[in-house]
Amino acid sequence: MTLEIVLATHNAHKVDEFQRIIGERLTGVRVIGYDGPSPVEAGTSFAENALIKARAAAAHTGLPALADDSGIAVDVMGGAPGIFSARWAGSQAGDEANRRLLLEQIADVRQAHRGAAFHCTIALVVPHPLIADGFEFTAAGRWPGSVAYEPRGSHGFGYDPVFEPEGREVTAAELPPEVKNAESHRARAFAALMPELQRVASALAR
């Protein structure tokens, strides 16, 4: 029996990435995209925004829902862009514009002070009546590194081309997908989420 879980995003890249990460750890689960309305992300943390999105997707579809809220936090910028990473250059801006603005803002910062980290919080929401009284859980992951001086690499999306993971001399976008999926902030959040996801999958399979 295959368990369908809706991922609260309209980003096909994220759907593919979540399916690869889950598929490597748990069989019998298929991640599907979300075609419903996007809720207002009014939270003040990654966890709050992830729950807002997962709750909306679960309510709209009646399926178990996953949502992540993630972004890059740059030390010298006091943790910005943070929860505003996806719209750093404006609500209608794309990945390239966001990256370009970030690089411009720290263009004169020396390498020693370009520390940063990718953060990810994943929320799992299972609506009533699939599980009595419903179920909610969040898990967080952090991937430390630094900001490169220019974009490099063709894998990944978002800020991957300008993020150099700690201990590596390549950007996240230069890593093979299987390596990134094993080391990334999402992979680390998934490691914390997986016991709960396995428990839910087992419960719903009965």
N, C-alpha and C positions, 0 to 999 in steps of 0.2 A: 504494500500500500504506500502510495506517495503522498506526503503531507505538503500541501501548498501553503507557503507563507508569502504574504505580500510585503514588498519592500516599499516604504513610503518615500518614493522619489520618482521623478520623471526623467532621471538621468540614466540612460541605458548603460553607460560605462559602469556605474555603481551596481546595477543589477548583475552584470556579468562578473564583476569583482566579488560581490557577495556570494554568488553561486559557486565560483571557484573556491573561495575560502571555506564555505560550508561543505561543499562536495568533498574536499580533502579530509574532512573531520567527521562527517555524519552522512550516512546513506539514507535514501528514502525521503529526502527533503528537496523540494523544488522552489526556488525563489522566483516570484513573478513580479512584474512591474505594476505600478499603481497608476490608474487612469482617472482618479477622482480629483476633487478640488484641493488646492494647497491651502493649508491653514496658515494663519498669521503666526509667525515665529516670534512670539512676544516674550520669550524667556530671557533670563539674564545669565544663563549658563548653558554649556553643551548638553547637560542632562535634561534640563527643563525643555529645551527645544526638541530634543530627540523624543521625549515623551509626548509633546504636543503633536508631533507628526505621526508617531505610531498610534496614538489614540484615535486620530482622525482617520487613518487608513483602516484600522480595525473596525471602527464604527461604520465606515462607508461600505466595506466589503463583507463584514461578518467573519473574516478570516483572521488567524493569528497574524500579527504585523510586526515587522522590524523597521526601525528607523535609526539613522545615525545623524549626529551633528558633529562636525569635525572642522578643523581649521588649523592654521599655523599661528603660533605665538612667538613673536620675536622679542628676545630679552631686552634689547636696547630701546624698543618701542613700548616697554611696559606690558608686554603680553599681547599687544595688538598684532595683526587684525583680530585674532581670537574668533569669537562667535560671529564677527562680521566678515570673515574671510571670503565668503562666496559673493559678497556684494561690496567689496572694499573700494572699488573704483566707481560704484554706483549700482543702483538696483537692476539696471539693464545691462551692466557690463559683463563681459565674458572672461574666461580664464586668462587670456593673453593680456587684457587691460588690467586685470587685478595684479598679475605678476609684474607688469611694467611699472605700475604705480609703486608697488612695494620696493622694487629695485631702485627706483628713483629716490625714494624716501631715505634709503640707507646707503646711497651710492658712495658717500665719503667715509663710511664706517669701516675701520680696519678689520681684517679677517678675525683677529682675536676677540672682537666684540660683536661678531655676527651670529652669536648663538641663538638657536631657535629650537622649537619642538613642534611636531605634529601632535595634535590631541584628537581623540575620538571617544565619544560616548555612544553606545548602542543601546537602544531601548527595545524590549520585547513586551508586547501587549497582546494578551489573549482575551477576547471578549467573552462575556456571559452570553449564551449558555454553554459555549464550548468547554469552559471550565467554570465550575460554580463560583459565583461572585467575581469572576474575572481574575486576571493575573497580570502583574506588571513587574518588570525587573530592568535594571540598568547596569551596564558594565563599562569601565573606562580603560583606555590604553594611551600611552605616551611614547613617542618615538623621538628621541633627542638627536640634535644635529646642528647644522648651521645653514645660513643663506649664502648661496653662491653669488658670484658677481654677474653672471649672465646665464640664461637658460641653456640647458644641455639635455639631450636625450629625446627619444620619441615615444617611450612607453608612458603609461599613466596619464594623469590629467590634473587639473587644478594647479597647485604649487609644486607638484612633483619635479618639474624641470629646474627649479631653483633651490631645491632642498637637498643638502648633502647629509646623509645619515651619519651619525657618530661612528668613527672607526673606518669610514670608507672615503675614497677619493673620487667617487662618482655621485651623480645626483640620483634621486629616487626614480627619475624617468630613464636613467641609463641602466638600471637594474633589470634583469630578466623578470617577467611577471611572477614566476614561481618563487623567486627570491624575495621580491617585494611582499608578496602575499604571506610569506612566512615570517617577515620581520616588522611589518608596518604597524602603525598605531591601530589600524583596524584589526590586524591579526592579533595584537595584544589584547584588544577589547574582546575579540571573539574568544580568546583563550579563557577569559573570565566569564563570558556568557555561556560557553558551551555546556557546562553541566546542567544549567537551567533549561537550555534549549533541548538537550537530550531528554530531560525529565518530562518536558511538555510534549515532545514528540511521542514518547512512550505512552503518556497518558491519553493522548488523542488517538493513538492507534488501537486502543482497546475496543 
